[in-house]
Amino acid sequence: MAKQTPETEIKQKIYLSAKKLFVEKGYHRTSIPDIVKDAGVSIGAIYHHFSSKEELARVIHEDAVDTFLHRYQVHVDSQETAFEKIRGFVEIMFNWADEDMITVNYLLHARPKEILDCNFTICTAEGLEAVKNIVKFGQKEGTFKDADPILLASFISGPIMRMIELKTDGIITQPLADKITDTSKLIFDALKK
């Protein structure tokens, strides 16, 4: 592991504080002075590393999407059956939520649409396309119902997002990883012919 310099440590503190505050308070209700206070850095340090709050949010978003797409490629694309793909998707989302709930909640709820290059978020762009690919695979395989792929995709992403919300709210107290198998089976049963 590379040794962090004071310069990269400061940038990381700013990044992590901003991500946390965007989730807790919302992007629009988080100010640069809020980030300064939470990160324990100066305003100059923030503007040394990021030209604006918008750039900071964009970097956080792009990093999260890159992480999602990498995990998807490794744990979903590599699977050979529709059930394995669903299980892989549930696994990446639940494990990621258990490891880094702040980033997952940022993607699901806190990312500001105006900082993106399009009007979509992970849930309606990259995430939707990824889940639609699972649906199309299952339909081609002959396993899933012949219904609108977007409708079936919502039967995959909806329960996953709700479980993450319940974990965030403290209603689910055990690791979401404990629910991977049951959640995968229930989603698969809802989609199969």
C-alpha positions in Angstrom: 0.0 0.0 0.0 1.3 3.4 -1.0 2.2 5.8 1.8 0.0 8.8 2.0 1.6 12.2 2.0 0.1 15.0 4.1 -1.2 16.4 0.8 -3.1 13.3 -0.1 -4.3 12.9 3.5 -5.8 16.3 3.4 -7.5 15.6 0.1 -8.9 12.4 1.4 -10.2 14.1 4.6 -12.0 16.6 2.4 -13.4 13.9 0.1 -14.7 11.7 3.0 -16.2 14.6 4.9 -18.0 16.0 1.8 -19.4 12.5 1.0 -20.6 12.0 4.5 -22.2 15.5 4.7 -23.9 15.2 1.3 -25.5 12.0 2.6 -26.4 13.4 6.1 -27.5 16.9 5.1 -28.0 16.7 1.4 -25.8 18.3 -1.3 -27.7 21.6 -1.4 -27.7 22.0 2.4 -24.0 21.3 2.7 -21.8 24.4 2.4 -18.0 24.6 1.9 -17.8 26.0 5.5 -19.6 22.8 6.7 -16.9 20.7 4.9 -14.1 22.8 6.3 -15.4 22.3 9.9 -16.0 18.6 9.5 -12.7 17.8 7.7 -10.7 20.1 10.0 -9.1 21.9 7.0 -9.0 25.4 5.7 -11.1 26.8 2.9 -7.9 27.2 0.9 -7.1 23.5 1.3 -10.5 22.6 -0.3 -10.0 25.0 -3.2 -6.5 23.8 -3.6 -7.8 20.3 -4.3 -11.2 20.9 -5.8 -12.3 23.9 -7.9 -15.8 23.9 -6.4 -18.3 22.0 -4.4 -19.7 20.7 -7.7 -16.4 19.3 -8.8 -16.0 17.6 -5.4 -19.5 16.0 -5.8 -18.7 15.0 -9.4 -15.4 13.2 -8.3 -17.3 11.4 -5.5 -20.0 10.3 -7.9 -17.5 9.2 -10.6 -15.5 7.2 -8.1 -18.6 5.5 -6.8 -19.9 4.6 -10.3 -16.4 3.3 -11.2 -16.5 1.1 -8.1 -20.0 -0.1 -8.9 -19.2 -1.0 -12.5 -16.0 -2.8 -11.5 -17.8 -4.9 -8.9 -20.6 -5.6 -11.4 -18.1 -6.8 -14.0 -16.4 -9.1 -11.5 -19.4 -10.5 -9.7 -22.3 -10.3 -12.2 -21.0 -10.3 -15.8 -18.9 -13.4 -15.0 -21.8 -15.5 -13.9 -23.4 -18.1 -16.3 -27.0 -18.3 -15.2 -29.7 -15.7 -14.5 -30.0 -16.9 -10.8 -26.2 -16.5 -10.4 -26.3 -13.0 -11.9 -29.1 -12.0 -9.5 -27.2 -13.4 -6.6 -24.0 -11.7 -7.7 -25.9 -8.3 -7.9 -27.5 -8.8 -4.5 -24.1 -9.8 -3.1 -22.2 -6.7 -4.5 -24.9 -4.3 -3.2 -25.3 -5.9 0.2 -21.6 -6.4 0.8 -20.9 -2.9 -0.4 -23.6 -1.5 1.9 -22.1 -3.5 4.8 -18.6 -2.2 4.0 -19.3 1.4 3.0 -22.9 2.5 3.7 -22.1 6.2 3.1 -21.0 5.6 -0.5 -24.0 3.3 -1.3 -26.4 5.9 0.2 -24.6 8.6 -1.7 -25.4 6.7 -5.0 -29.0 5.9 -4.0 -30.0 9.2 -2.5 -27.5 12.0 -2.2 -26.0 12.5 -5.6 -27.1 15.9 -7.1 -28.4 15.5 -10.6 -27.1 18.9 -11.7 -23.5 17.9 -11.2 -23.8 15.0 -13.6 -23.3 15.1 -17.3 -26.8 13.8 -17.8 -30.1 13.8 -15.9 -29.6 10.3 -14.7 -28.2 8.8 -11.5 -26.7 5.4 -10.8 -30.3 4.2 -10.1 -31.6 5.3 -13.5 -28.6 5.1 -15.7 -25.7 2.8 -15.0 -27.6 0.8 -12.4 -30.7 0.5 -14.5 -28.7 -0.6 -17.5 -26.8 -3.2 -15.4 -30.1 -4.6 -14.0 -31.8 -4.6 -17.4 -28.8 -6.6 -18.7 -29.6 -9.3 -16.0 -33.2 -9.3 -17.1 -32.4 -9.5 -20.8 -30.0 -12.4 -20.1 -32.7 -14.2 -18.1 -35.3 -13.7 -20.8 -32.9 -14.9 -23.5 -32.1 -17.9 -21.3 -35.8 -18.6 -21.1 -35.8 -18.3 -17.3 -37.6 -15.0 -16.8 -41.1 -13.8 -17.7 -41.6 -12.1 -21.1 -42.4 -8.7 -19.7 -41.1 -5.2 -20.0 -37.4 -5.3 -18.9 -37.7 -2.1 -17.0 -40.6 -3.5 -15.0 -38.7 -6.7 -14.2 -35.6 -4.7 -13.4 -37.6 -2.9 -10.7 -38.3 -6.2 -9.1 -34.5 -6.7 -8.8 -33.4 -3.2 -7.7 -36.5 -2.3 -5.6 -36.0 -5.0 -2.8 -32.3 -4.4 -2.7 -32.7 -0.6 -2.3 -35.4 -1.2 0.4 -33.2 -3.6 2.4 -30.4 -1.0 2.3 -32.8 1.7 3.5 -33.9 -0.6 6.4 -30.3 -1.2 7.3 -29.6 2.5 7.2 -32.6 3.2 9.4 -31.4 0.6 12.0 -34.4 -1.7 11.4 -32.2 -4.4 10.1 -29.3 -4.8 12.6 -27.4 -7.8 11.3 -25.2 -7.6 8.2 -27.0 -7.5 4.9 -24.7 -10.2 3.8 -26.7 -12.6 6.0 -29.7 -11.9 3.7 -28.0 -12.5 0.3 -29.3 -16.0 -0.3 -32.9 -15.4 0.8 -33.2 -12.1 -1.0 -31.7 -13.6 -4.2 -34.2 -16.5 -4.2 -37.2 -14.3 -3.6 -36.2 -11.9 -6.4 -35.5 -14.9 -8.7 -38.9 -16.5 -7.9 -40.7 -13.2 -8.7 -39.1 -13.1 -12.2 -39.1 -16.7 -13.3 -41.7 -18.1 -15.7 
